[in-house]
Amino acid sequence: MNEVLENLAFTTNIICTGAIIACYIKTIKNERRRSKLLDELKKEREEQEATYKKWKEIVQNDIIARGQGTD
């Protein structure tokens, strides 16, 4: 009976260790995916900010030009 319990404990230990390793690997993959998505979002935001600044400058220049044209 003790031998059966020892074998069961050993097998359970191996299964749990495998499950822990699998979870760790999944966490690493998710972290890499998350990091990649954050990098993509950061790049997209930088592009949007650059576009916003460009259009803001165009509008400001247009307002200045219109103001100078009416004087």
C-alpha positions, 0 to 999 in steps of 0.5 A: 500500500505504501508503495502505491501511495509513493508511486501516486505521490511521485506521479502527481508531483511529475504532473504538477511540475509539468503543469507549472512549466506549461503555465510558465511557458504560456505566461512567457508567450502571453507576455511576448504577445502583450509586449508586441501589441503594446509596441504596435499601439505605441507606434500607432499613437506616435503616428497619430500624434505626428499627423495631428501636429501636422494638421494643427500646423496646417490649420494654424498657418491657414488661419494666420494666412487668412488673417493677414490676407484681410488686413 
